[in-house]
Amino acid sequence: MNENGVPESAMVITAHPDDAEFTVAGTVAAWTSAGCTVTYVVCTDGNAGSHEPGMTSGKLAKIRRAEQRAACATLGVSEVVFLGYDDGQLQPTLDLRRDLVRAVRQYKPEVVITWNPMRLFVRDDYINHPDHRAAAQAALDAVAPSSAMPLLWPQDGPPHRVSQVYVHTDDQPNVWIDVTETMDRKIAALKQHASQMGDWDPTETVREWNAEAGRAKGLAYAESYRVITLRRLITID
């Protein structure tokens, strides 16, 4: 961590292209502006997320990868890794966990951002997507303890211990990130996902969400997390 509490490196693990832009991109923009190297790992290509006549999953996957890369460029994200799983079919399997362990060991993030896999009802009008829950469960399992275990999948790289996990959409947040200065970049990045936005302008909705999160700490806009600190933990298997 630098003197402002910003990690030197971070990894954001999501289920779909656009997941991070809807939720944690204000934090990502703030951290990259402060010198943090951020890598995205996107588990699926979002290749079922269209009702457009004539669209195919292969064509949609290419569109959504391009949109995610454009969003990452807007946010200053260093690299985006696509694991290529099918949208709507993600499960927290050993194969997915191993893919995530491989990514964690390759990029060696100090911090991992993911979601709460237990969160089923996010609002009164939304049931959390099963892919979100599956990606989050696999991410947490990959971080604690798999990526740090030298005898587990040693051919996938030397062990790496993540220092902290930032869990978004948790009912018991303990950290609030001020994203007032990065809201415009967050919204601009989200708008890169044109295939998902259609004619909808997400600006006011996203601002309302982050204003609500900020009220708890007197901030104009914030993103909240439950932060789990792992660096002092000793894992006994």
N, C-alpha and C positions, 0 to 999 in steps of 0.2 A: 504494500500500500504506500502511496505517496503521502506527503504531509497533509493533503486535503482529504484523505480517506478514500482516494480513488485507486483501484487496483492497477497493477502494471499490465495485467492481461486478463481477459475474460472470455468466456464461451457462452453463447446463448443457444440452448437446445430447444427446438420447437417441433411441432408436428407438421405444420404447413407453411408455405410461403404466406406472408401477411400476418401470421400470429404475433410476431414480435412487434410489428409496426402498430398493431392495435393496442398493445399493452405496455411494453417495456422500452420502446424506442426513444423515449425522452431520456431515460437513464443512459442508454447506449450513446446517444448524441453527446450528452454531458461528459461521459467518460472518454470518448474518443477525442473530444475537444481538449481534455486535460492530459492527453498523451497515452491513454490506455489502448492497447492493441486488442481489438475485439474480433472474434471469429464466430460465425453462425454455423450451426449444424441443423439442417432441415431434414427431418426424417422421411417425409413423403413429398411428392411433387405436386400435391393438390390436384391430381389429375382426374378427379371426379367432381370437382367443384364448379360445374357449369350446367345451365339449363338452355344454352344456346343451341338452336337446331343445327344439325350437321357437325357439331363439334365432336372431336374424337379425344380419347384420353392421351394419345401420343402427341397430338397437336397442342392440347392444353398444357401438358407437362412442359413443353418447350416455352410456351407463353409465360407460364408462371415462374419458371426458372429465370427467364429474362427480366421479369418484373421484380423478382427478389434481388437480383444483382443490381438493378437500378435503384431500388430502395436502399440497399447496402451502401452504394456509392453516395447517396444523399446523406447518410448517417456517418460516413467515414469508417465503415467496417472494413477490416483488412481482407478478409476472405470469407467465402460462403461455401460450405461443404454440403452437397446433396447426397443423401443416402439412397434415394430412389425407390423407397417403398411405395406401395399403392395407397392412395387416398381412400379413407373409409374402411380399411382393412388392417390398420396397424394394431399390433399386439406387443406387450412387453416381453418378448421372447428372449431366449439366450442369444440368438443371432443378432437381434437389435442391440442388446446390452453389449455384446462383444464389439459391434461396429462403433458404439459410443465410447467404449473403453479405448479402442484404437485411436479415435479422434482426440480424446483427452490426453493420451500418452504422446501423441504427435505434437499437439499444440501447447500442452503444458499450461493450461490456464490457472491463474491464481484463484479466480472466482468463476463459478458456473451459475448462470441464471436459468431457471426452469419454472415449472408451474406446480401447483398442488394437485397430485393425482387423485386425491380424495374429494375434490370439489366437484359435485355433481350439478347443483343448482347455483348458478352464478348470479342471476337476477330473477325477478318474478316472471320474466318473459323469455328465459333462455336456459336450456339444458345443455350442460357442457359436452362438447363433442367427444366421443370415445377415443378418437385419435389423440386429443389433447391429454387425456388421462393416461393413455398408454405410453406416449412419449415422455411424460413427466415421470412415470414410475420407472421406466427404463433408464432415464437420465439419473435419477437418484440412486438406483441400484448400481449403475456404472461408476458413479462417483464414490459411493460409500457402501462397500469398501473396494469394489473390484479393481478400479484403475490403480490402486495403491498396493495391490497384492503381487509381489514379484513372481510367485509360483503359478499364478493364474494367467494363462495365455501369454507366456513369456515371448512367444514369437511375434506378438503384436506390439512390441516396444517395451522399454524399461518402465518400471512403475512410476506413477506420478500421483502425489497427494494434493488434492485440491484443498485450499485453505478455507474457503467459505462457499456456501450455497445460498443464493438469493431466490427464495420461493415466492413467486407472484400468485395472486388470487388466494391468499391465505387469510383466514378469519382472525388470526392473531399476529398482525404485523408488528415488528419491533424496529423497523427502519423505514424512514420516509426520505426519498430522494427529491430534492427540489428540481423540477423540470420546467420552471417558468421561462427560463431563457432558451429552452430547446423545443418548446411546443410547436413552433412554426416548422422546424425541421422534422419533427415527428409526423406532423400532418402531411408535409410534403412527401415524406417517404411512404406514408400509407397510400397516398394518391397514385403512387407508381403502380399499385396493384389495380390497374384499370379494369381488368377482366372481372374483378370481384366488386368493384365500386359501381359499375354501370352508370346510371344518372344520379346516384346518391352522392352528396357532398358530406363527408364524415366530420367536417370541421367542428360544428357545434356539439355534436354528440361526444366526440373525443375530449373537447374542452370541458364539457360538463362532467365527464367521468373523472378527469384529473383534478378539476376544481373540488369535487366531492372528496377525493383522496387527500387533498391538501388542507382541507378545513381542520382536520384533527391536529395539525401542527401550525396553523396560521400561515400556510403557504398558498400562494395564488394557484399553483398547479403542482401536483406531486404524483409520484408512483410509489406505492408501498410494498414492502416485502417482509416476510419472516426470514431473517438471516440466521443460518445455522453455521457455527464456527467449528470446523473439523480439525484444525491444525494441532490442537492440544490433545486430541483423542487418540487412544491407542486401541487398535482393533485386534481382538482376540477371536480367532476362528475356531 
